[in-house]
Amino acid sequence: MRDKLVIIQKEVLESIDKANDSSSLEDIRVKYLGKKGQLTQILRGMGKLSPEERPVVGQLANKVRQTIESALAEKVKEMEERALAIRLKEETIDVTLPGKKPSLGKLHPLTIVLNQITEIFLGMGFDVAEGPEVELDYYNFEALNIPKNHPARDTQDTFYINENILLRTHTSPTQIRTMEIQKPPIKIIVPGRVYRSDAVDATHSPIFHQIEGLVVDKNITMGDLKGVLDIFAKKMFGPKTRTRFRPHYFPFTEPSAEMDVSCVTCEGKGCRICSDTGWIEILGAGMVHPKVLEYGNIDPNEYTGFAFGMGLDRIVNQIYGIDDIRLLYENDIRFLRQF
């Protein structure tokens, strides 16, 4: 049995020396040290030895096992070091090569202008309010003095989810939601996406952006409205910007007006952008209709207010000279890199 142990040790060490991969080493371990391995079988046969031989053979068997395990561990370490050396050689990095400048993202032009507008109104004491884009018919139409079968509903092609739920066609519903939960004074702007069933072309999109404004307090007049919007226009388009108001009709304001600003491109002299008029219409506004105040649980005999709404996309196009609204939504990286 002692001779068998010596022979096994010699065979194992020679096999380990010739092994070229971890799979071969595992086969050797199982062949000799596994549950059915040769060394294990010899140890199980020690019961047949005499009491004098057992300690001697047992000591030798343990020594052989330790030698084999050490040889296996040493071979594994050697293989790992050789594999690491090869990998380091193959993956060598030339630190003298110039580095690649990382490409950083930029703000979208819609976000840039929205931030500018928001800062202007925050500076005038306004708060920013938000409302749901999936809206109830009541808030989108009825509470804004647009009852069912009202002629004004024909002018808005609406995405209806069912008879009472729709995608909001303007940000005005947030006016009612704010008045319901907040007592005057109220001074908010409401930026957000709105939806209308328009065919896509250079000036129309089924998804676009509006910024709503609402002020409600005692003794609010049309003069306050004109003053706030004139300050906004000069902050947004430059101190030389002029404004003018033209009578208009909106169901939720009375009286109502549209506001024009002098063309930024030609400074009011007339050009292709402003159709040679020198003016560009940017928003609608007016004094909040008494019925709308009542829907918001505010007494129109005690409080008055004004509201306005502007198209963010139109202002972006005016500032940057963009003549196709589709460019704002197509995510063409060549276009966006200009900003």
N, C-alpha and C positions, 0 to 999 in steps of 0.2 A: 504493500500500500504506500510505503514511503517512496518507492521507486516511481509509482504512478503519479504521485504528487509532483515530483521533480520533473517528470516528463511533461505533465500538463502545464507547469509553469513555463518551461522552455517553449512549448508550442504556442502558448498564449502570447508570450513576449515577442516571438517572431511574427505572429499574426498582427499584433498591434503595430509593430514597426512597419509592416507592409501596407497597412490600411491607409486609404486615401481620402475617406470622407466619414462623416458622422454616422451614416447608415451602416457602414462596415464595422465601425466600433460597437454599435449597438448589437449587431449580430454576434460579435465575439462575446460581449457581456452576457447575452442570453445563453449562448452555447455553453459557457463554462460556469457562470455564476447564477443563472436563472434557476427557477424552481426545479426544473428537470435537467439542469446543467451537469456537466461531468464532475466538477468539483463538489457540487451538492450531493451527487450520488455516492461519491466516496465517503463524504462525511456521514451519510445515513448508514453506511456499512460498518461504521466503527464499533457497533455493538457486538460484532463477531470477534473483535480483538480481545486479547487477554488484558486483565487489569493493569499489567506492567506497560503494555504497548500503547494503551489509549492516551495517556498524557503526552507521550512523545509524538504520536501521530497527530493528536489534536493541536499541539503547539505548532507543528510543521504546517498543518492545513491552514491554520489562522495566518501564519506568516505568508504562505502562498497567496491566500485571498487578499491580504493587504498589499502584497507586491503587485498583483494583477490590478487591483483597484487604483493604486498609485500610478501604474503605467497607463491605465485608461485615462485618468484625470490629466496626466501630463500630456498625453497625445491630443486630448480635446483642447487643452490650452494652446498647444502648438498650432493646431489647425485654425483656431480662432485668431491667433496672432498673424498667421500667414494670410488668412482671408482679409483681415483688416489692412494689412500692408498692401495687398492687391487693390483693395477698394480705394485706399488713400492715393495710390498711384494713378488709378483710372479716373478718380474724381478730383484731381488736382485743380485748384482755382488759381488763375493768374491774377494776383492782386494788383498788378500794374495796369490792367485794363481799366478804361474809364467806366464809372458807374452809370447805370441807367436812371434817368430822372423819373420818379414816380408820377403818374398821371393823376392829378387831383380833380375831383368833381367840382362843379360850380353851381351856383343857384340858377334856377330856370328864370327866364325873363319875367314870367308871370309872378314868381315869388319875389323877385327883386322889386318890382313896381308895387306889389301888394304891401311889402314891408315899408316902402317909402310912404304910401298913402296912410297906412296904419300909424306910423310915427307922427305924421302931420296932425291927425285927429286926436291921438293920445296927447299931443302937446296942447290941444285946445280943450282938454278935460273930458274927452269921450272915453267910454269903456268899450271893450270888444265883446260882443255876444255871439252865441252860436245857436243854431237850430237844426232840426232833422232834415235830411234831404228827401226822405220818404215821409210825405206829409199828409195830413187829413184835408179833405176837401173844405171843411169848415174853416180852417186857418188859412188855406191858400186862396180861397175865394170869398166865402160868405161873410166871414168876420172883417173882410176888407171892403165891404160894401159892394160885393159882386155876387148877388144871389143867383140861384139857378134860373136859367133862361134870360139872364142879363145879356144885353148885346155885347158887352165887353168880353164875355167868354168866347165869342166867335173869333176874337183876334189872337187867341192863344191856343195853339195846338198842343194839347197836353198828353203826357204819357200816363194813362190811368192803369192802376194795378187792379182795382175793382171800383165799384160805384163811389166809394167814399175815401179811397186811398190812392194817392198819385205821387209822382215825382214832382217836387215843387218847381213851379215855373218862374219864381222870383224869390228873393230872400225876404220879402215883406212879411210872410207869416211869423217871423221871429219878433216883429213889432208887437203883435197881439200877445204872443207867449210871454214877452217881457212885461207888457203892461199888466197882464193877469197876476204876476207874482211880485211886481215891484211898484211901489207908489212913487209918484213924482217927487222930486225932479228926476227925469230920465234923460240920459245923454249917451247914446250907444251908436256904434257902427256894427254892421253884420256882414262880414265877407263870407263868400261861399259859392259852391257850384250850384247851377240851376239847369233845368232840362226843358227843352221844347222840341216838338217834332218838326224840325226844319231840315230841309235837304242840305247836304254839305256842299258848300262852294267857298269862294274867296272871302265872303263876308258873313256866312252863316254856318252854324254848327249846332247839332242837337245837344251838346254840352258846352256851356260857357260859364263865365264867372261874373257875379255882381257884388257890389258893395252897397249895402243899405245903410241909411242914417236916420236916426230918430231922436228928436228932442221934445220933451213934454215938460211944461212947467207953467207957472202963472205968468200971464202977460207976455207970452211969446208972440212975436209978430213976423210978418213977411220980411221986415227989415233985418231981423236976426238971421233969417234964412239966407238972405242975399249977402250979408256980411260974412257969415261962416264960409259960404261957398266961394266968395271972392278971395278970402284969405287962402283957402285950399288951393285955388287955381294959381295964385301967385307963388305959393310955396312949391307947387308941383311942376309948373311949366316955366317959372321965371318971374321976376318982379315986374317986367314990362307987360305981362299978360293982361288982356282986357276981357271982361265978361259982359254978356248981355242975356236978358231973360225974355222969352217969347211965350205968350199965352198958349196953354195946351189943356188937354183933358185927361185926368186920371180918376177912376171911380173912388179911390181912397184918399184923395186930397181935394181941397176946395178953398181958395183958388189954386190952380195948377199951372206949372210953367216948365219949359225946357230951357236949359242953360247952354249957351255957346261960349267957347273961348276963342280968342284970336289964334289963328293958325301958327303953330310953333315953327313950322318949316319956313314960311314966308313972312312971319311976323305981321300977318294981317294984310299983306299986299295983294294976295291972290296967287294961287299956284294949282298944280294938278291935284295935290292932296286935298285941298279944300274946295275943289271945283271952281277956282277963281273967285270965291266969295270972300275969302279972308277969315271965315269963321268955321268952326267945327263944333257940332253938337256933341256933348259928352255925358249929359245926365238929365233926368227928369226930377222935378221937385214940386213942393207945394205945402200948404197948411193942412194938417191932418184933419180929415173929415170928421165932424162931430159924431156921426154914427160909428166910425171906427174907434173913437175914444170910448164910446159907450160899450162896444163889444169888448174893449180892454178893461172894463169896470172902472173907468175914469170919468168923472163928471165934466162934460164939455162946457158947463156954465161957470166952472171954477178954473179949469185948465185949458190951455191951448198948446199946440205943438206944430212942428214942421217935420217933414220927412223928405228924403232924397234917395235916389238910386242911380248908380252909374255902372257901366259895363267895363270891367277891368280889362278885358281883352282889347276893347277899342282904345283905351288909354295907352296900353302897351304898344299897340300898333302905331299910335300917334307919336309917342316918344321916340321909338326906334325906327320909324319910317318903314314898318312892315306892311305890305299891301295884300297879304293873304293870311287869313286867320288859321288856315290849316297848318301853317308852319309851326304854330304854337303847340300842336298836338301830335305831330308825326314823329317826334323824337329823333329827327335827323341830326346826328352828332356833328355834321359839318355846319349846320345852322346854329346849333346850341353853343358851339365853341366860340362863337363871336361875342358871347356875353360873359 
